[in-house]
């Protein structure tokens, strides 16, 4: 089968398209013929050796997939060969076939096409786990989403509104913020032209925000934290800006707030029943027309490096999808 391979750490241009051996499922794995796979920002880090987990070289990057079940291990009972599924893996998605852990593989609703299904689990799963399980977001609270036009950010905007929050979307261009408004943002902040802390305080009448959703890091986290309400929660999603911030610990002390880590993959492994319940909630909302993933662009498997370059250059709004053809 064909797969995009990371032979050595580096930029997307270092990736190669190769033929590799066919896969066989282990006892708790599902072998899926991939129809579509979507990009996530960690994909750009893992190929450079900058992610917190480093697969042994060579490896196939990619984490979000949709496709058809080819075979299942003997422990897999909820899915059968021939079924359409979607799910997520630590790596391996940018290939014609992939092995998916059974707890991360879900039957695809008939109303979802492959592109949408491949764009769904990582973005919405991360954001829902963050807002529901880690922040305990309440109806009527105020949510500030940084990097709000990206895959996880846009999902957080959409889910925040669905969960009853007032949502403030922050991003780097007015074009990106216009998309956030379409997805339900009540207010917006362009943090390249506006002071993030001051504008957040203005939009909350000086009270600050209850929850911060931060997939960006770098110089954006601290000013957002300084605009947090007493007893708030700051969700650490990732560091798309390329720098892990160093936070003065007097800030959470003075505000009696929490800085809360979010790691969907670890949660799914440790709490598979709870993870499955979250996935079912999300699928119900999608079937009811309440969630609508935004597809920025589609690429062929051969053009995966171009798609990753576009993501690294921060040109992506929503999700980018690789179609196998």
N, C-alpha and C positions, 0 to 999 in steps of 0.2 A: 504494500500500500504506500501511498505518497503522504509525506508529512513535512511540515516546516521544522527544521532542526537548528538548535543552538549548539554549534560545535565549539565555539569559544565565546567568552563574554565580550560584549561590545554593543554598538548601536544596531538598529534593525538591518542595516546594510550587510552585516556579518552573517545574517541568517541564510540558510540554504534549503532548497527543496530537494528531498531525497526519497528514495524508495527504501522502506524498512520492512522488517519481518511482520507477518500477520500476528495479531494478538489473541490470547486465550484468557477467558475470565477465571479468576480464582473463586473460591467458595462463596464469597460475599460481594462479588463484582458483576456488573452488567456490561457486556460488550455491545457497543452502539456503533452503527454506521452513521457517520456524521453527515447531516444535511446542511447545517449552518452552525457557526460558532461566532461569538461576539468578543470584542476586545474590552479589557478592563485596564485601568491605569497600572496596576501591579505587573501586568504583562511587560510593560516597558522597563520596569525595574529588574524583573527576574532575569531577563536576557543580558543585563549589564552586570549581574552579580550584586545588585544593590538591594535586593529584597531580603526580608528576615529569614527566609528559607532558601537554600541554594541546592536545587536538584543536581545530582551527579551528571557531569557532562559526558556525552551529548544528551540533550533532552528536547522534547517537543513542548513549546509553551502553549498557553491558552487554557482557559478555565470554564467558560460558559458554552454549553452545547445543546443542540436539538437534533434528533435523528430517529432511527428505527433500530429496535433491539435485534441483534444477530444471535446472541446466546447469553445464558445466565448461569451463574454458579449455583450449586445445590442448595445454598442457604437462602436464595432469593425466591420469595413467594408472591410478591405483589406485582410483578411484571413478568411478561412472557415474550418469547421471540415473536417478532412481527409487529409488536406494539410500537406506536409512536411515543417518544419520551423526550423529556428535557432534564437538564441537571447541571452539576458543576463538579469540577475536578481540581486538584492542586495544580496540575499542568498536564498537557497532552491533548488539548482540544483542537489545535490547528493541524488536523490530520484527517484522513478518510475514515479511520476508526479510532475509538477511544474506550478505555476501561473506566467505568464510573462506579464508585462505591455505592452499594445498594441504598444506603440511607440518604444519598444525595441525588437519587434518580427517581423521577416522578412521571406518571402517565401524562401525556400532553392533552389538554382539553381540545376537542375538535374545533372550537372557535379560534384557536391560536394557529397561525401559520408558523413555519419553522424559523423564520427570521425573528418574529416576535418572541417565540419561545426561547430562542438562544440568547435573547437580550434581557431575559426576565429575572432569572434566579439570583445572580450575583448582585445586581443593582437593587432590586426590590427586596430581596432577602436580607441584604446588609442593612438597608435603610429601615426596614420594618423591625428587625431584631434590635437595631440601635434605639429607635424611638419607643418601641413597646417594652422590650426586656431590660434595656440598659438605662434608658432615661425615664421610663414610666410616664411618658408624655400624657398630660391631662387635657381634657376639653377646656378651652378657654385660655390655655397658656400661650406664650409667645415663643416661636421657634425661629432662630437665625440660622440659615443654611449658607455656608461658604462654598465657593465653587459650585454654585447652584445650577449651572447649565450643563454640568457633566453628567455621566451616567448615573452615579449614585446620588449626586446632588439633586438632579431633576426628580428622581424617584422620591427623595426625602421631601421635596416641595409638595409633590402630589399626595404622598401619604400623610404628611403633616396636616394638610387641609382636610383630608378624609377623616383624620382622627380628632378634628375639631380645634386645631391650633390656629392662631394668627401667624402667618408665615412671612418672614422678611428674607428675601433672596438677595445674596451678594455675589457679584461676578465682575469680570474685568472689562466688559464692553456693553454698550446699550443694546446691541443686537442680541447678545446672550440673555440679557435681562428681559427683553421683549418675549423671548420664548418662555422664560420663567413665569411671566404674567399669564401667558396662555395656559400654563399648567397649574395656576391657582395662587401664585404669590400675591399677597395683599400689598406689600411694599417692596421696593428694590433699592439696593445700594450699589453704585459703581465704585468699587474700591480702588480704581486707578485715578479717579477724579474727585472722590469724596473721602473725608476722614471717617474710617470705619467706626471707631469708637463714638465720635461726636454724633454722627448721623444715626447710629443705632439708639443712642440716648434720646435724640430728638424724636425718633419714630415711636418710642415707648414712653413719652412724656416724663423722661428722666428715671423711669423705673428699671430699665434694663430688660434683658430677655431671660426667659426661664430655662431654655435649652439652646445650646450651640451645637450644630452639626458641622464638624470640621474635617473634611477630607484633604485640606490644602496644606496646613502647617506653615512653616517659615515665619514671615513677619506678620501674618494675619491672625494667628492664634491669640497672642497677648492682647492686642487692642480689642478683640472680640470678648475676651475674658474680662477685661476691664469694664465692659459694657453689660456684664451679666447681673441679673437680679440676685438678691439675697436668697440663698438656698437653691441656686440653679445647678444645672448639670451640663458639663462640656464634654461632648462625645468625640473621642479621638478615633477618626476613621482611617486616616492616612496622611501622606505628606507629598501631595502632587506638585507642590512648589519646589520640591527637591531638598528641603532642609527640615530637620527635626527641631522644633523650637525648644528653647530652655525657658521654663516658666518660673518667675519669682513665686515661691511658695507662700509668701504673705498674702497673695491674692485670694487663693481658696480659703485661707484662714479668715481674712477680713470679711469675705462674702459668705462664709459658711457654705461654700459650693463644692461640688464634686467634679473631678476630672476622671472620666470614665472611659476605659478602653473598650473597643468593639472589634471582635475578630470572628466573623461568621463561620469560617471553616472549623475553628476549634470548637465553637458552640455546637455545630452540627454533629461533630464527632462525639462530644461529651454528652449531649442531650438530644439524641436522635428523635425521640417522640415529640419533644417541644419544637424542634426544628421542622418536623413534618406538619405539626399543627399550624405553624406560621405559614408554611407553603400552601396549605389548604385554604387559609384565610385569604392569601394573596390571589389564589386562583379563583376563588368565589368572587372577589372584587373585580378581577379582570372579566370574568364571565358576565358580570352585571354591568360592564361598561364603565366602571369607575377608575380603572387604571389603563393608560394608553402609552406604552413605551414609544419614545421618539427615536426613529431610525435616521441617523445623520447621513450614512452612505453605506454601500455594499461593495465588497471587493472579492476577487477570486482568491483561491488558496495561494496561487503563485504570487499575487500582489499583496500578501500579508505584510511584508516589510514596509510597503508604501503606506498601508493603513496605520501601522505602528508609528511611523514617522509623523503622520498627521496628528495622532494623539499626543505624541511628545511635543509637538509644536503648538499644542493647545488650540487647535483649529476645530476640535470635535464638540458638537452640541448633542447631548444624548448618547446614543450608542452607534458603534460601527460594527458591521456584520461581515463575516467571511462566509461566502456561499460555495459549496463544493461543486455545484454544477451537475 
